[in-house]
Amino acid sequence: MSNLFSSSNVVIGMIHLLPLPTSPLFEGDLKGLYERALWEAEVLESVGVDGLIVENFGDLPYQAREPEAVVIALMASVTREIVRSVKIPVGINVQFNAWQAEMAIAYACGADFIRAEVFVDTVVSTQGIIAPCAAELTRYRKQLGASVQIFADVQTKHTANLIPQSLVKSALDAQAAGADALIVTGEATGKATPLSAIQEVKEAVRLPVYAGSGTTVQNVSDILKIADGVIVGSALKEDGITTNRISPERAQEFIRVVRSLS
């Protein structure tokens, strides 16, 4: 598949959904959930981000299985509204590594890509042992006939490989397994992605490589000297706090810095 983004220095902004039904933190306000997601999508597009990822970030603690039907239904509904309201590529991330739900939502709602956290490595996380999904996911995409790209994490944040191997080996495995782009992260949400890790992966593969955590106004210039783009959430929020709303001012300043690099 061709690269989704024609420009260099790609910025993909996160739409962190409020907690959904069945989540312990759900507060019952579906209208507010929709309104915030759509408002944030429109703000991010207006300041000039290149793409969006819709994620059920608020559904902590995450489950190591496909989500309940109501979660899939709501994420599909919100995603469809966002796809219809913006003109930039939209991606789906269903926690944690719910690859079938991601591909189904993207296919049904006209989204452009998904984020698969555990694509080729067997990992240990707070959800338990998570098996890789590459073989099943790529077959499911083929079965659907979906033109949906797979952005695959390489040794993703909040996990450790059950069988240790180098980051480069995981990146090459992901490329061989059919990923369309790779994501390299730090240890946790908001933790900076090591420049050395991005460099290692970028030199080893022919796919686009994105920094997936911890990008800020202060470090984005250095990151984009190596990476093809960044996936950014916390840095665009009010006071830089991940659970807060998008700050139009912070988002605008972030994009201003990125565009000054071109």
Phi and psi restraints in degrees (value plus and minus 20) as a CYANA .aco file:
   2 SER   PHI     -97.7   -57.7
   2 SER   PSI     141.9   181.9
   3 ASN   PHI     -83.3   -43.3
   3 ASN   PSI     112.6   152.6
   4 LEU   PHI     -87.1   -47.1
   4 LEU   PSI     -47.4    -7.4
   5 PHE   PHI    -135.8   -95.8
   5 PHE   PSI     104.8   144.8
   6 SER   PHI    -102.7   -62.7
   6 SER   PSI     -43.0    -3.0
   7 SER   PHI    -106.9   -66.9
   7 SER   PSI     142.1   182.1
   8 SER   PHI    -109.5   -69.5
   8 SER   PSI     151.1   191.1
   9 ASN   PHI      33.4    73.4
   9 ASN   PSI      36.8    76.8
  10 VAL   PHI     -91.2   -51.2
  10 VAL   PSI     116.1   156.1
  11 VAL   PHI    -138.1   -98.1
  11 VAL   PSI      99.4   139.4
  12 ILE   PHI    -130.0   -90.0
  12 ILE   PSI      98.1   138.1
  13 GLY   PHI    -113.4   -73.4
  13 GLY   PSI     126.3   166.3
  14 MET   PHI    -110.7   -70.7
  14 MET   PSI     113.1   153.1
  15 ILE   PHI    -122.3   -82.3
  15 ILE   PSI      76.0   116.0
  16 HIS   PHI    -104.2   -64.2
  16 HIS   PSI      83.4   123.4
  17 LEU   PHI     -85.6   -45.6
  17 LEU   PSI     125.1   165.1
  18 LEU   PHI     -83.9   -43.9
  18 LEU   PSI     141.6   181.6
  19 PRO   PHI     -72.5   -32.5
  19 PRO   PSI     115.7   155.7
  20 LEU   PHI    -115.5   -75.5
  20 LEU   PSI     144.3   184.3
  21 PRO   PHI     -73.8   -33.8
  21 PRO   PSI     124.1   164.1
  22 THR   PHI      62.5   102.5
  22 THR   PSI     -34.2     5.8
  23 SER   PHI     -95.9   -55.9
  23 SER   PSI     123.0   163.0
  24 PRO   PHI     -78.6   -38.6
  24 PRO   PSI     -44.9    -4.9
  25 LEU   PHI    -117.0   -77.0
  25 LEU   PSI     -18.1    21.9
  26 PHE   PHI     -83.8   -43.8
  26 PHE   PSI     112.3   152.3
  27 GLU   PHI    -127.9   -87.9
  27 GLU   PSI     -16.9    23.1
  28 GLY   PHI      69.6   109.6
  28 GLY   PSI     -18.1    21.9
  29 ASP   PHI    -120.6   -80.6
  29 ASP   PSI      62.0   102.0
  30 LEU   PHI     -87.1   -47.1
  30 LEU   PSI     -58.8   -18.8
  31 LYS   PHI     -80.4   -40.4
  31 LYS   PSI     -64.6   -24.6
  32 GLY   PHI     -84.7   -44.7
  32 GLY   PSI     -55.6   -15.6
  33 LEU   PHI     -81.6   -41.6
  33 LEU   PSI     -68.6   -28.6
  34 TYR   PHI     -82.5   -42.5
  34 TYR   PSI     -67.7   -27.7
  35 GLU   PHI     -80.6   -40.6
  35 GLU   PSI     -63.8   -23.8
  36 ARG   PHI     -86.2   -46.2
  36 ARG   PSI     -64.1   -24.1
  37 ALA   PHI     -81.9   -41.9
  37 ALA   PSI     -65.3   -25.3
  38 LEU   PHI     -88.9   -48.9
  38 LEU   PSI     -60.2   -20.2
  39 TRP   PHI     -81.5   -41.5
  39 TRP   PSI     -65.3   -25.3
  40 GLU   PHI     -84.9   -44.9
  40 GLU   PSI     -59.9   -19.9
  41 ALA   PHI     -81.0   -41.0
  41 ALA   PSI     -64.3   -24.3
  42 GLU   PHI     -87.6   -47.6
  42 GLU   PSI     -58.5   -18.5
  43 VAL   PHI     -83.3   -43.3
  43 VAL   PSI     -67.5   -27.5
  44 LEU   PHI     -84.4   -44.4
  44 LEU   PSI     -60.6   -20.6
  45 GLU   PHI     -84.1   -44.1
  45 GLU   PSI     -60.5   -20.5
  46 SER   PHI     -85.7   -45.7
  46 SER   PSI     -51.0   -11.0
  47 VAL   PHI    -103.9   -63.9
  47 VAL   PSI     -33.2     6.8
  48 GLY   PHI      92.0   132.0
  48 GLY   PSI      -1.2    38.8
  49 VAL   PHI     -85.8   -45.8
  49 VAL   PSI     137.4   177.4
  50 ASP   PHI    -109.5   -69.5
  50 ASP   PSI     -42.7    -2.7
  51 GLY   PHI    -183.6  -143.6
  51 GLY   PSI     152.8   192.8
  52 LEU   PHI    -153.7  -113.7
  52 LEU   PSI     132.1   172.1
  53 ILE   PHI    -145.0  -105.0
  53 ILE   PSI     105.2   145.2
  54 VAL   PHI    -112.5   -72.5
  54 VAL   PSI     102.9   142.9
  55 GLU   PHI    -156.0  -116.0
  55 GLU   PSI     120.6   160.6
  56 ASN   PHI    -103.2   -63.2
  56 ASN   PSI      39.9    79.9
  57 PHE   PHI     -80.8   -40.8
  57 PHE   PSI     -52.2   -12.2
  58 GLY   PHI     -98.3   -58.3
  58 GLY   PSI     -20.6    19.4
  59 ASP   PHI    -106.8   -66.8
  59 ASP   PSI      18.4    58.4
  60 LEU   PHI     -91.4   -51.4
  60 LEU   PSI     128.5   168.5
  61 PRO   PHI     -93.6   -53.6
  61 PRO   PSI     123.3   163.3
  62 TYR   PHI     -92.8   -52.8
  62 TYR   PSI     134.2   174.2
  63 GLN   PHI    -122.9   -82.9
  63 GLN   PSI     129.8   169.8
  64 ALA   PHI    -117.3   -77.3
  64 ALA   PSI      34.0    74.0
  65 ARG   PHI    -184.8  -144.8
  65 ARG   PSI     153.7   193.7
  66 GLU   PHI     -85.1   -45.1
  66 GLU   PSI     123.8   163.8
  67 PRO   PHI     -96.4   -56.4
  67 PRO   PSI     151.4   191.4
  68 GLU   PHI     -84.2   -44.2
  68 GLU   PSI     137.4   177.4
  69 ALA   PHI     -77.1   -37.1
  69 ALA   PSI     -58.5   -18.5
  70 VAL   PHI     -85.8   -45.8
  70 VAL   PSI     -53.0   -13.0
  71 VAL   PHI     -86.9   -46.9
  71 VAL   PSI     -66.1   -26.1
  72 ILE   PHI     -81.8   -41.8
  72 ILE   PSI     -63.2   -23.2
  73 ALA   PHI     -82.3   -42.3
  73 ALA   PSI     -65.5   -25.5
  74 LEU   PHI     -89.0   -49.0
  74 LEU   PSI     -61.0   -21.0
  75 MET   PHI     -84.9   -44.9
  75 MET   PSI     -57.1   -17.1
  76 ALA   PHI     -85.4   -45.4
  76 ALA   PSI     -63.0   -23.0
  77 SER   PHI     -84.6   -44.6
  77 SER   PSI     -67.0   -27.0
  78 VAL   PHI     -83.4   -43.4
  78 VAL   PSI     -63.4   -23.4
  79 THR   PHI     -81.6   -41.6
  79 THR   PSI     -63.6   -23.6
  80 ARG   PHI     -81.1   -41.1
  80 ARG   PSI     -60.4   -20.4
  81 GLU   PHI     -82.4   -42.4
  81 GLU   PSI     -61.8   -21.8
  82 ILE   PHI     -88.1   -48.1
  82 ILE   PSI     -65.1   -25.1
  83 VAL   PHI     -76.8   -36.8
  83 VAL   PSI     -58.4   -18.4
  84 ARG   PHI     -96.3   -56.3
  84 ARG   PSI     -39.5     0.5
  85 SER   PHI    -118.5   -78.5
  85 SER   PSI     -34.1     5.9
  86 VAL   PHI    -143.2  -103.2
  86 VAL   PSI     145.9   185.9
  87 LYS   PHI    -135.7   -95.7
  87 LYS   PSI      -6.3    33.7
  88 ILE   PHI    -130.0   -90.0
  88 ILE   PSI     139.7   179.7
  89 PRO   PHI     -79.6   -39.6
  89 PRO   PSI     123.2   163.2
  90 VAL   PHI    -142.4  -102.4
  90 VAL   PSI     114.9   154.9
  91 GLY   PHI    -137.0   -97.0
  91 GLY   PSI     146.6   186.6
  92 ILE   PHI    -146.2  -106.2
  92 ILE   PSI     115.9   155.9
  93 ASN   PHI    -156.4  -116.4
  93 ASN   PSI      91.9   131.9
  94 VAL   PHI    -126.5   -86.5
  94 VAL   PSI      98.7   138.7
  95 GLN   PHI     -98.2   -58.2
  95 GLN   PSI     120.4   160.4
  96 PHE   PHI    -133.2   -93.2
  96 PHE   PSI     100.1   140.1
  97 ASN   PHI      37.5    77.5
  97 ASN   PSI      18.2    58.2
  98 ALA   PHI    -103.8   -63.8
  98 ALA   PSI      53.6    93.6
  99 TRP   PHI     -84.1   -44.1
  99 TRP   PSI     -57.3   -17.3
 100 GLN   PHI     -89.2   -49.2
 100 GLN   PSI     -63.0   -23.0
 101 ALA   PHI     -82.2   -42.2
 101 ALA   PSI     -61.9   -21.9
 102 GLU   PHI     -79.9   -39.9
 102 GLU   PSI     -70.3   -30.3
 103 MET   PHI     -86.4   -46.4
 103 MET   PSI     -59.3   -19.3
 104 ALA   PHI     -84.8   -44.8
 104 ALA   PSI     -64.2   -24.2
 105 ILE   PHI     -83.9   -43.9
 105 ILE   PSI     -67.6   -27.6
 106 ALA   PHI     -79.8   -39.8
 106 ALA   PSI     -64.7   -24.7
 107 TYR   PHI     -84.4   -44.4
 107 TYR   PSI     -65.6   -25.6
 108 ALA   PHI     -92.4   -52.4
 108 ALA   PSI     -48.5    -8.5
 109 CYS   PHI    -126.0   -86.0
 109 CYS   PSI     -19.7    20.3
 110 GLY   PHI      58.2    98.2
 110 GLY   PSI       2.9    42.9
 111 ALA   PHI     -97.3   -57.3
 111 ALA   PSI     145.7   185.7
 112 ASP   PHI    -123.6   -83.6
 112 ASP   PSI     -45.6    -5.6
 113 PHE   PHI    -177.7  -137.7
 113 PHE   PSI     145.1   185.1
 114 ILE   PHI    -148.3  -108.3
 114 ILE   PSI     141.6   181.6
 115 ARG   PHI    -132.5   -92.5
 115 ARG   PSI      96.2   136.2
 116 ALA   PHI    -124.6   -84.6
 116 ALA   PSI      92.2   132.2
 117 GLU   PHI     -92.2   -52.2
 117 GLU   PSI     -57.3   -17.3
 118 VAL   PHI    -140.9  -100.9
 118 VAL   PSI      70.0   110.0
 119 PHE   PHI    -117.5   -77.5
 119 PHE   PSI     -65.9   -25.9
 120 VAL   PHI    -148.3  -108.3
 120 VAL   PSI     -32.6     7.4
 121 ASP   PHI    -125.5   -85.5
 121 ASP   PSI     122.8   162.8
 122 THR   PHI    -104.6   -64.6
 122 THR   PSI     104.6   144.6
 123 VAL   PHI    -145.4  -105.4
 123 VAL   PSI     141.1   181.1
 124 VAL   PHI    -129.5   -89.5
 124 VAL   PSI     111.5   151.5
 125 SER   PHI    -160.7  -120.7
 125 SER   PSI    -197.5  -157.5
 126 THR   PHI     -86.9   -46.9
 126 THR   PSI     -35.8     4.2
 127 GLN   PHI    -106.5   -66.5
 127 GLN   PSI     -24.6    15.4
 128 GLY   PHI      91.2   131.2
 128 GLY   PSI    -176.2  -136.2
 129 ILE   PHI    -108.0   -68.0
 129 ILE   PSI     105.8   145.8
 130 ILE   PHI    -133.0   -93.0
 130 ILE   PSI     106.1   146.1
 131 ALA   PHI    -106.4   -66.4
 131 ALA   PSI     132.0   172.0
 132 PRO   PHI     -88.6   -48.6
 132 PRO   PSI     133.2   173.2
 133 CYS   PHI    -134.9   -94.9
 133 CYS   PSI     -16.5    23.5
 134 ALA   PHI     -75.3   -35.3
 134 ALA   PSI     -67.2   -27.2
 135 ALA   PHI     -83.8   -43.8
 135 ALA   PSI     -65.1   -25.1
 136 GLU   PHI     -92.1   -52.1
 136 GLU   PSI     -62.2   -22.2
 137 LEU   PHI     -85.1   -45.1
 137 LEU   PSI     -66.7   -26.7
 138 THR   PHI     -86.4   -46.4
 138 THR   PSI     -53.3   -13.3
 139 ARG   PHI     -89.5   -49.5
 139 ARG   PSI     -58.8   -18.8
 140 TYR   PHI     -85.5   -45.5
 140 TYR   PSI     -61.8   -21.8
 141 ARG   PHI     -80.4   -40.4
 141 ARG   PSI     -63.6   -23.6
 142 LYS   PHI     -82.8   -42.8
 142 LYS   PSI     -63.0   -23.0
 143 GLN   PHI     -81.0   -41.0
 143 GLN   PSI     -60.0   -20.0
 144 LEU   PHI     -96.3   -56.3
 144 LEU   PSI     -40.3    -0.3
 145 GLY   PHI      48.5    88.5
 145 GLY   PSI      13.8    53.8
 146 ALA   PHI    -107.4   -67.4
 146 ALA   PSI     111.7   151.7
 147 SER   PHI    -112.4   -72.4
 147 SER   PSI      37.5    77.5
 148 VAL   PHI    -131.5   -91.5
 148 VAL   PSI     104.5   144.5
 149 GLN   PHI    -100.3   -60.3
 149 GLN   PSI     132.4   172.4
 150 ILE   PHI    -130.1   -90.1
 150 ILE   PSI      93.7   133.7
 151 PHE   PHI    -116.5   -76.5
 151 PHE   PSI      91.9   131.9
 152 ALA   PHI    -124.7   -84.7
 152 ALA   PSI     108.0   148.0
 153 ASP   PHI     -90.0   -50.0
 153 ASP   PSI     129.5   169.5
 154 VAL   PHI    -136.0   -96.0
 154 VAL   PSI      91.2   131.2
 155 GLN   PHI      30.2    70.2
 155 GLN   PSI      45.5    85.5
 156 THR   PHI     -86.6   -46.6
 156 THR   PSI     140.9   180.9
 157 LYS   PHI     -78.0   -38.0
 157 LYS   PSI     134.4   174.4
 158 HIS   PHI      47.0    87.0
 158 HIS   PSI      -2.8    37.2
 159 THR   PHI    -157.7  -117.7
 159 THR   PSI     145.8   185.8
 160 ALA   PHI    -156.1  -116.1
 160 ALA   PSI     119.8   159.8
 161 ASN   PHI     -83.5   -43.5
 161 ASN   PSI     114.7   154.7
 162 LEU   PHI     -87.7   -47.7
 162 LEU   PSI     -60.9   -20.9
 163 ILE   PHI    -132.7   -92.7
 163 ILE   PSI      87.2   127.2
 164 PRO   PHI     -80.1   -40.1
 164 PRO   PSI     117.1   157.1
 165 GLN   PHI    -173.6  -133.6
 165 GLN   PSI     145.5   185.5
 166 SER   PHI     -88.2   -48.2
 166 SER   PSI     135.3   175.3
 167 LEU   PHI     -80.7   -40.7
 167 LEU   PSI     -59.4   -19.4
 168 VAL   PHI     -83.4   -43.4
 168 VAL   PSI     -61.3   -21.3
 169 LYS   PHI     -82.4   -42.4
 169 LYS   PSI     -62.7   -22.7
 170 SER   PHI     -83.3   -43.3
 170 SER   PSI     -59.8   -19.8
 171 ALA   PHI     -84.1   -44.1
 171 ALA   PSI     -63.8   -23.8
 172 LEU   PHI     -86.5   -46.5
 172 LEU   PSI     -57.5   -17.5
 173 ASP   PHI     -82.3   -42.3
 173 ASP   PSI     -62.6   -22.6
 174 ALA   PHI     -85.7   -45.7
 174 ALA   PSI     -60.7   -20.7
 175 GLN   PHI     -82.2   -42.2
 175 GLN   PSI     -64.8   -24.8
 176 ALA   PHI     -86.7   -46.7
 176 ALA   PSI     -48.1    -8.1
 177 ALA   PHI    -103.3   -63.3
 177 ALA   PSI     -24.2    15.8
 178 GLY   PHI      90.1   130.1
 178 GLY   PSI      -7.4    32.6
 179 ALA   PHI     -85.8   -45.8
 179 ALA   PSI     129.5   169.5
 180 ASP   PHI    -118.4   -78.4
 180 ASP   PSI     -40.6    -0.6
 181 ALA   PHI    -177.7  -137.7
 181 ALA   PSI     137.7   177.7
 182 LEU   PHI    -138.8   -98.8
 182 LEU   PSI     129.0   169.0
 183 ILE   PHI    -142.7  -102.7
 183 ILE   PSI     108.2   148.2
 184 VAL   PHI    -133.3   -93.3
 184 VAL   PSI     113.7   153.7
 185 THR   PHI    -146.6  -106.6
 185 THR   PSI     150.2   190.2
 186 GLY   PHI    -102.3   -62.3
 186 GLY   PSI    -183.1  -143.1
 187 GLU   PHI     -94.6   -54.6
 187 GLU   PSI     -45.8    -5.8
 188 ALA   PHI    -175.9  -135.9
 188 ALA   PSI     149.2   189.2
 189 THR   PHI     -76.0   -36.0
 189 THR   PSI     109.8   149.8
 190 GLY   PHI      65.7   105.7
 190 GLY   PSI     -30.3     9.7
 191 LYS   PHI    -107.6   -67.6
 191 LYS   PSI     112.4   152.4
 192 ALA   PHI     -80.6   -40.6
 192 ALA   PSI     120.7   160.7
 193 THR   PHI     -97.0   -57.0
 193 THR   PSI     104.0   144.0
 194 PRO   PHI     -80.4   -40.4
 194 PRO   PSI     112.5   152.5
 195 LEU   PHI     -80.6   -40.6
 195 LEU   PSI     -55.8   -15.8
 196 SER   PHI     -84.7   -44.7
 196 SER   PSI     -54.7   -14.7
 197 ALA   PHI     -88.9   -48.9
 197 ALA   PSI     -63.0   -23.0
 198 ILE   PHI     -81.0   -41.0
 198 ILE   PSI     -63.4   -23.4
 199 GLN   PHI     -82.0   -42.0
 199 GLN   PSI     -65.2   -25.2
 200 GLU   PHI     -78.9   -38.9
 200 GLU   PSI     -66.6   -26.6
 201 VAL   PHI     -89.4   -49.4
 201 VAL   PSI     -63.8   -23.8
 202 LYS   PHI     -79.9   -39.9
 202 LYS   PSI     -58.9   -18.9
 203 GLU   PHI     -93.6   -53.6
 203 GLU   PSI     -39.8     0.2
 204 ALA   PHI    -114.4   -74.4
 204 ALA   PSI     -43.5    -3.5
 205 VAL   PHI    -141.1  -101.1
 205 VAL   PSI     148.1   188.1
 206 ARG   PHI    -125.7   -85.7
 206 ARG   PSI     -18.4    21.6
 207 LEU   PHI    -107.5   -67.5
 207 LEU   PSI     139.4   179.4
 208 PRO   PHI     -81.1   -41.1
 208 PRO   PSI     122.5   162.5
 209 VAL   PHI    -143.8  -103.8
 209 VAL   PSI     108.0   148.0
 210 TYR   PHI    -136.3   -96.3
 210 TYR   PSI     122.4   162.4
 211 ALA   PHI    -101.8   -61.8
 211 ALA   PSI     106.2   146.2
 212 GLY   PHI    -127.7   -87.7
 212 GLY   PSI     -15.6    24.4
 213 SER   PHI    -180.0  -140.0
 213 SER   PSI     130.7   170.7
 214 GLY   PHI      52.8    92.8
 214 GLY   PSI      -2.2    37.8
 215 THR   PHI    -100.8   -60.8
 215 THR   PSI     113.6   153.6
 216 THR   PHI    -152.0  -112.0
 216 THR   PSI     152.8   192.8
 217 VAL   PHI     -78.3   -38.3
 217 VAL   PSI     -53.7   -13.7
 218 GLN   PHI     -93.7   -53.7
 218 GLN   PSI     -52.7   -12.7
 219 ASN   PHI    -131.4   -91.4
 219 ASN   PSI     -23.8    16.2
 220 VAL   PHI     -83.8   -43.8
 220 VAL   PSI     -52.2   -12.2
 221 SER   PHI     -82.5   -42.5
 221 SER   PSI     -63.7   -23.7
 222 ASP   PHI     -88.2   -48.2
 222 ASP   PSI     -59.7   -19.7
 223 ILE   PHI     -84.0   -44.0
 223 ILE   PSI     -62.8   -22.8
 224 LEU   PHI     -99.0   -59.0
 224 LEU   PSI     -21.6    18.4
 225 LYS   PHI     -92.8   -52.8
 225 LYS   PSI     -38.8     1.2
 226 ILE   PHI    -137.5   -97.5
 226 ILE   PSI     -73.4   -33.4
 227 ALA   PHI     -96.7   -56.7
 227 ALA   PSI     137.5   177.5
 228 ASP   PHI     -99.3   -59.3
 228 ASP   PSI     -40.0     0.0
 229 GLY   PHI    -195.9  -155.9
 229 GLY   PSI     159.4   199.4
 230 VAL   PHI    -153.4  -113.4
 230 VAL   PSI     128.7   168.7
 231 ILE   PHI    -128.6   -88.6
 231 ILE   PSI      99.7   139.7
 232 VAL   PHI    -150.5  -110.5
 232 VAL   PSI     112.9   152.9
 233 GLY   PHI    -146.1  -106.1
 233 GLY   PSI     -89.9   -49.9
 234 SER   PHI     -76.3   -36.3
 234 SER   PSI     -61.0   -21.0
 235 ALA   PHI     -84.8   -44.8
 235 ALA   PSI     -38.6     1.4
 236 LEU   PHI    -118.5   -78.5
 236 LEU   PSI     -18.3    21.7
 237 LYS   PHI    -112.8   -72.8
 237 LYS   PSI     140.4   180.4
 238 GLU   PHI     -76.7   -36.7
 238 GLU   PSI     107.6   147.6
 239 ASP   PHI      40.8    80.8
 239 ASP   PSI      -6.1    33.9
 240 GLY   PHI      49.3    89.3
 240 GLY   PSI      -0.6    39.4
 241 ILE   PHI    -119.1   -79.1
 241 ILE   PSI     104.8   144.8
 242 THR   PHI     -76.5   -36.5
 242 THR   PSI     -56.5   -16.5
 243 THR   PHI    -102.5   -62.5
 243 THR   PSI     -26.8    13.2
 244 ASN   PHI    -100.0   -60.0
 244 ASN   PSI     150.0   190.0
 245 ARG   PHI     -89.4   -49.4
 245 ARG   PSI     139.2   179.2
 246 ILE   PHI     -79.0   -39.0
 246 ILE   PSI     117.8   157.8
 247 SER   PHI    -119.7   -79.7
 247 SER   PSI      93.1   133.1
 248 PRO   PHI     -75.4   -35.4
 248 PRO   PSI     -56.6   -16.6
 249 GLU   PHI     -89.1   -49.1
 249 GLU   PSI     -65.0   -25.0
 250 ARG   PHI     -85.7   -45.7
 250 ARG   PSI     -60.7   -20.7
 251 ALA   PHI     -84.0   -44.0
 251 ALA   PSI     -62.3   -22.3
 252 GLN   PHI     -83.9   -43.9
 252 GLN   PSI     -61.1   -21.1
 253 GLU   PHI     -86.9   -46.9
 253 GLU   PSI     -59.5   -19.5
 254 PHE   PHI     -80.7   -40.7
 254 PHE   PSI     -67.4   -27.4
 255 ILE   PHI     -85.8   -45.8
 255 ILE   PSI     -57.2   -17.2
 256 ARG   PHI     -78.9   -38.9
 256 ARG   PSI     -63.5   -23.5
 257 VAL   PHI     -84.3   -44.3
 257 VAL   PSI     -64.9   -24.9
 258 VAL   PHI     -82.8   -42.8
 258 VAL   PSI     -66.3   -26.3
 259 ARG   PHI     -87.5   -47.5
 259 ARG   PSI     -44.1    -4.1
 260 SER   PHI     -90.7   -50.7
 260 SER   PSI     -33.1     6.9
 261 LEU   PHI    -102.9   -62.9
 261 LEU   PSI     -38.3     1.7
